[in-house]
């Protein structure tokens, strides 16, 4: 029987929770070397502040798991829950040596981390709906694995309970995030949203790998935890190939299925190259097959009349349909992800409202979709295409979950995932 070490949290306050309800859940506040709001019960673990290895904000908790004692090593707070209310519990974990696993505890034992995945942040999460109001116990428990030498550091950050009553249909628990946009419409609404989501905490380009390893995973289709690639994912059957997070990062490729990389759905040549913060903005950069990413190149999105290439899931490259108003080369993702890329484009039009009017002439392909203003932003044909794709492919649970993770990652949200109705309010006329 494996020995174990527990880190438990008891949460306080009844009713619905906001992000701030967990005291110092971001591990930003420390006094005399201890995290405020947390109590280490015994010597099974030691906890110290890390400012160099963090998931979000300025610090995280470095939990040193030791075998000096096999008694519980509790790390506690108090939280209450209301009957019938669904809560999304989540925590970010980063392994160092790969010989200790972490298991989420939410009123019972839940999923484990992939302990062999080291040097990358990964998320444990669980949705819980209590049948009665009261307090529940949540947290982490650590298990030694083969090769454990008696001491190993595991980094922990961003303990969160969030209300998921909004589900995957948009309009989730905003906690006042969009209050400044209330009652507005048209381009006044767009400007208000720009002011809400601008000045995000830009991350490094390499940090995108961490995000993919923790969030762009398939727990929605085959549910196998492989990388969820919008250009190869088969929503109705088995994928032609699967990528393991981290291990299958590009790398060189000679054909489809070799490795995955970072796809700027809004091509970076359109905004002038590897220019931050656009170049690292995860809201429009998806994990994708390297070969298909190169095939898409910087072509506009559109609906294909005659295909010159087709990916394993049916994404197509070819000449545009004359009925859409643009017959140049376009790339067409499958129907399952058309709304995702459309909302990414609406995000870019809003987040970079102060810059996007100047991008029209950076690229011939960008010019095909951009009309040189900061208001409408898109050519008439492109705007109609994006609206049609947005309406035909509603927000999915994966897209909603990814938006939540992006908020933790870089500190801003995609308004058109949370509030799909904003598209009609701004551009519908």
Secondary structure, 3 states (H helix, E strand, C coil): CCCEEEEEEECCCCCCCCHHHCCCCCCCCEECCEECCCCECCCCEEEEEECCCCCCCCCEEEEEEECCCCCCCCECCCCEECCCCEEEEEEEEEECCCCEEEEEEECCEEEECCCCCECCEEEEEEEEECCCCEECEEEEEEEECCCCCCEEEEEEEEEEEEECCCCCCCCCCCCCCCHHHCCCCHHHHHHHHHHHHCCCCCCCCCHHHHHHHHHCECCCCCCCCCECCCCCCCCCCCCCCCCCCCCCECCCCCCCCCCEEEEECCCHHHHCCCCCCHHHCHHHEEEEEHHHHHHHCCCEECCEEEEEEECCCCCEEEEECHHHCCCCEEEECCHHHHHHHHHHHHHHHHHCCCCHHHCCCCCHHHHHHECCCCCCCECHHHHHHHHHHHHHCCCCHHHHHHHHHHHHHHCCCCHHHHCCHHHHHHHCC
